[in-house]
Amino acid sequence: MIRTLSEPEIAKLLKYEELIPAMERALTAFSAGQVTQPVRSVLTVEKDQRFLGVMPAVTADGMGAKLVAFFPKNATAGLPTHLATIVLFETDTGQPLAFLDGRLITEMRTAAVSAAVTRYLAPEATRVLALVGSGVQAQAHLEALCHVCRFEEVRVWSPTPEHAQRFAERNGARAMSLEGAVRDADVVVTATIAREPLVKGEWLKPGAHVNAVGACSPTWRELDDAAMTGSTVIVDSREAALRESGDVILSGATISAEAGEVFAGSRRPPRKATTVFKSLGLAVEDIAAARLVYDAALAAEKTRGGA
């Protein structure tokens, strides 16, 4: 029986407590060469505005693909910028298992990966979080990062001040200027649809950790050259970063390690280093998250059946 799992069903099953370690395991396997996955194929439907991504992967626990529509223009209409569907197969037999709505999975696995990396790279005395952007990913990152850090202060900036103010009121944060939010922050998240650099390296506190999750195009930027070249740069995939990340490509920054290598302990910068994690999102993350949801759905069905 092929299951179809909707976003409301997924929301009941997918929890950061399980998702964060699952992302750590998935990226460790990826960096160890235990995953078959090409760099995603992206079709441009409308330049700078509408894209369709195709993201397949084969892992020991599951295989499949995500079709993701990335429509930055949706933000102006109050619609999600990322919409997706994931198909999951059994690796050993090729049996189709499930079709899953991919919007929430994409949202949560992105934040969960950042949280996993932050656990290893954030300053030991982490106190202040700065969110550059106030949308879906800012909210998800706030929730996920609170599983690995205890923040005494949360700051938020948005190019639309009223959005930042609403986010701040909803989450007990402080809406601030961009520079004011970033300066002296221990952890910074950039989650925008910026085309040009927003965050300057001179603003970053020595030893700060940045999770850069926007600018997923070879010509788009969120961080300036000083932020990139003055930091130890971690990526989810070297190959993907050198093809897709404008922050990496245009700055000429050196990639120090993949996240999976950090998790495995084969490459890990000292805690005192200023670090940037450039997240692009990988199919292996989607498959691992989809498998987590699928297994949780089966377990819930058995529990209901036993009752």
N, C-alpha and C positions, 0 to 999 in steps of 0.2 A: 504494500500500500504506500503510495507516494503522498506525503503530507504537504499541506500548504499552510504556512505559518504567517499570519498577518502581524502588522506592527503592534497592535494591542496585546496579542498573544506573546510576542517576543518580549515586550516590556515587562511582562510578569515573570519571565523565565531568565532573562539575562541580567546578571548582577556583577558589579565591579569586583566584589570579593573573589569571584571565580574567574572573571574575564582578565584582570590584570596579570595574574600568574599564567593564564593560558596564552596571552600575548608574549610573555617572556619565553615560554617554551617554544612557541611557534617561530619566533625570530632567532632563537638559539639554533633550532634545527635548520632554518634558512641559511644562516651564516656558516653552518657546518657542512653545507652542500647536500643536505638530506631532503631538499624540496626541489621539485621541478617546476620552474616558473619563469616565463619570459617577462620582460618589461612590458607594461600594459600598452595596448594599441589604442590610440586616441584618434577619433574621427572628428574633424572640425565641421560642425553644422553651420555655424555662423562665427566668424572671426571674433575672438575675445568675448563671446557671449554664450555660445551653445556648443557643447562637446558631448560625445558619446565614447565612453571608455569600455574596453573589453579586457577582463582580468581573470585569466585561468591559472590554476595551480593544482599540483598533485602532491599530497603529503601522505605520510603513513596512516594518518587517522581519517582522511577524507580527501576527496578531490571534487573539483567543480569550477565554477566561474561566476564572476559578478559582471553584470551589465550595469553601468552607472552613467546616468545623465548628469552632467555638471553644467548648470545654467546659472552663471553669476547674475544675469539680468533678472532672475526671479526675485532677488532680494528687494528690488524696488516695488514689487507687487505683493510683498509679504508672503511669498511662497518659498519652500525649501530650495536651496541652491543645489543640493545633491539628492537625487532620487535613484533608487537602484533595486535590482532583483538578483538574488543569488540562487543558483541551482547546485544542489549537493548530491554527490554520488558516493557509493561505497568503493573504496580504493581497490580492494581485493577482487571484487566481482564485477564492478562497473554498474551495479544496480542503482538506479535513481532512487534517492531517499526523500528529497524534499525541495520545494520551492519556498524561498523565504523572502519577505519584504526586506530590502537592504538598507533603507534609509536610517533606521535607528541603529542597526548593526554598524553601519559606517560611522555614524556619530560616536557611538560608545567605544568601538575598537580603536578609533583614532585617539580618543582621550585616554584610554587604557594603556596604549603603547607609550604615550607621553608620561603617564604616571609610573610605568615600569622603569623607564629610563631615568626619570627624576629621582626615584628611590636610590639609584646608584650615584647620581651626579650632583644632586643639589647640595648646597653647603650644609654642614652638619647642624649649624644653628639657624636653620631656616625659619624666618618669621614673617616676611612680607611677600605676597603674591601680587604681581601686576598682570592684568588681562588687557591686551591690546586688541580690541574688538569686543562686542557685547552681544553676539548672536548665539546660535546653537552651539558652536564649538567652545565658546567662552563658558557657557553654562555647563557643558559636559566636562570640560577640563576642571572647572572649579569642583565639581562633584567627585571626579576621579582622583584629582590630586589630594583631596582631603583624606583619601585612604592611605596616603604614604607620607604626608606632611601635616604638621599642625601649624596653621597660619594664625597669627595674631592680628594681621591686617590684610585686607583684600582691596586692591585698587583696580579701577576699570576706566578705560578710555574708549570712546567711539568717535568716528568722524561725524556721527549724528549725536549731539550732546544729549538730546532728550532720551535716546535709546540707552546711553550710559547711565543716565539718572534713574531710569526705570529699573535697569539691571541692578544698580546699587541699592535701591530701595527694596527690591525683591530678595536680595541676598546679603544684606547687611554689609555692603561694600562702600567704598568712597569713590565717587566720580571725580576724576582729576584731568588735568592737562596731560598730553602724551608724555612730555619730558618729565613732568612731575610724577607720573605713575611709574615710569621705568627707573628713574634714579633711585639708588639705594635698595631696589627690590632684590630679594634673594632668588626668586623664581619669576621668570617672565614668560608669558604665553602670547604669541602673535597669531591671531586667528582672523585674518581679514581677506578681502579680495583685492588687496592693493596691487598695483602694477609697478609702482616706484617705491624705493626704500622709505620706510617710516621710522624705524628705530635706528639710532646712531650708536656706534660703538662707544663713543665718549660718555654716553649716559649709563653704560652698564657698570655696575658695581664689580670690582675685582672678585672673582670667585662665584659670580652669579651664574645661574643656569637658565638657558633660553630654550623653550620648546616652540619651534617655528613650524606652523602647520598650514599656513596659507601659501600663496605664490607657487602653485603647482604647475608652472609653465616655464620653459627655458628662457623666456623674456620678462618674466614678472619677478618683482623683488619685494621683500618686507624689511630686510636688514641691509644696512649700508656696508661698504667694503671694510670699514674699520671694525664693525661688529663681527664680520665673517673671518677676516684674516687675523684679528686679534684674539680669537677664541679657538679652543680645541673643538673641531667640528665632528659630530657623530651623525651618521645617516642610517636609515633603515636598510638601504641597498646602495652600494657604490655605483653599480651599473645604472640604476634608475636615477640617482642624483646627478650623474654626469650627463644624462640625457634630458632630464625633466626639470631640474631645479635651477632657476635663474639666480637664486642667492648663491649657489655654489659655482655655477658656470661663469657668471659675469664678474664675480669677485675674484676668481682664480684661487679661492681658498683651498687649502689642502685638507683632504678627508683623513681623519685620524683613525676612525674605526666604524664598524657597523654596530648597531645596537646589540645584535646577537653575540658579537665578540665581547662587548662589555658585560653582558649577562653571563657568558661562559668564563669570564675572568682572563681571557687571553690578551685583551687590550682594555685598559681602564685608566683614564686620566686621574691624577690626584684630585682630592676633594677641593683643594685650593684653586684649581684651574677654573678659568672662565670657560664655560662650555655652551655650545649650540647644538641642539638636536634638530636636524632638518628632516622633518617627517613628510613623506610623500604618500604613504599608504600602500600596502602590498596585498596581493590576492591571498597570500598565505594567512594574513590576519583575518580576512573575511571568511576563509574556509574554516579556520580554527574557531572563530566565533559562531559560525553557522552550525558546526558540529556540536559545540557546547549547548546551543539552543535546542538542536534536534535531540540530543541525549537527555536534556532536561525535560523536553516534551514527552519522550517515551517514559521516563521515570514518573512523571505526573500522571500519565495514563495508567500505569501499573498501580500506582497508589490509589487512584479513583476506582480501578477495577477491583482491587483488594478490599476496599471499603464496602 
